[in-house]
Amino acid sequence: MTPSVLKYEQGYVIHVNHPGDELFYHLDYDERSHDLNMEFQHFHDFYEICILLDRTAAHIIEGSLYEIQPLDIVLLRPSLLHKTQYPKGTPPKRLMINFAMPRHVPGLENGYTELFSIFDEPIPVYRFSEERRKAVLAPLNEIFVLSQHASALHSIEIHSKFVEFLCAIHRYSGENSYVREETGSSISERMYAIASYIHSHYQNELSLEEISKQFYVSAHHLSRQFNKVTGFTFTEYIQMTRIRNAQQMLLHSNQKITDIATHCGFTSFSQFNRIFNKWNGMSPSVYRRSEHLEKV
């Protein structure tokens, strides 16, 4: 049975504006089958929140594996590399929320910075007691009800309730009882540990031989198992992690592109330019220009 603490209707969607807008919300009430598991990890330019309503699943975030129970709240800030693994059998119900929100509101900048700190915690999963859970999820239930009645204030009401939802998570964040447990086979755990290491050290020189010694596994075995577990070759994963971080710096800093290349672990600008083109189909300078133009 779906827990009654969170309102749910199969296939129901709530949206305010559209992805790419400075402010948008997309709440998707749906099921997700094991057969539709994402093959590869990915990331977004927007925030994402996932709440399972029944059964369990596993989230892989920046190379770390998290076991998720019903009504856990998974918070993903933009650019986090992630994917979800759903179990075989009956597809679990879930609420998936994608959103973006302007935080440069005059007089409220410090408040918004503090509010969004909940997305920056080392473990981005929140688990509350039954009493707290009702208080935290209540604004989402109000959004569900509001969405079913047309109103000229529809967008503002949803925005207001969603901020209230985030404030509730922040208010009770000190009571978060989620504890990360090691799951999966020992080889999978080791491959995810290596992936997590890459995310923490992508700015440094990384080699298959060096990391294989550090994690006490042969280079050949590491290469084969890493591809099997993550869906990427060892080299592809390093490139993707570096490019993902470079994209964020191109969009959110004024640093020179050559300095970004060095900061993200590339040995030369020509190498950076070639690999960036490979992953994005355009040069870093064109990417920066085009993304800025879209936001104007």
ABEGO torsion letter per residue (X at the ends): XBBAABBBBBGBBBBBEBBGBABBBBBBBBBBBAAABBABBBBBABBBBBBBABEBBBBBBGGBBBBBBBGBBBBBBBGBBBBBBBBBEBBBBBBBBBBBBBABBBGAAAAAAAAAAAAABABABBBBBAAAAAAAAAAAAAAAAAAABBBAAAAAAAAAAAAAAAAAAAAAAAABABBBBBBEBAAAAAAAAAAAAAAAAAABBBBAAAAAAAAGBBAAAAAAAAAAAAGBBAAAAAAAAAAAAAAAAAAABABBAAAAAAAAGBABAAAAAAAAAAAAGBBAAAAAAAAAAAAX
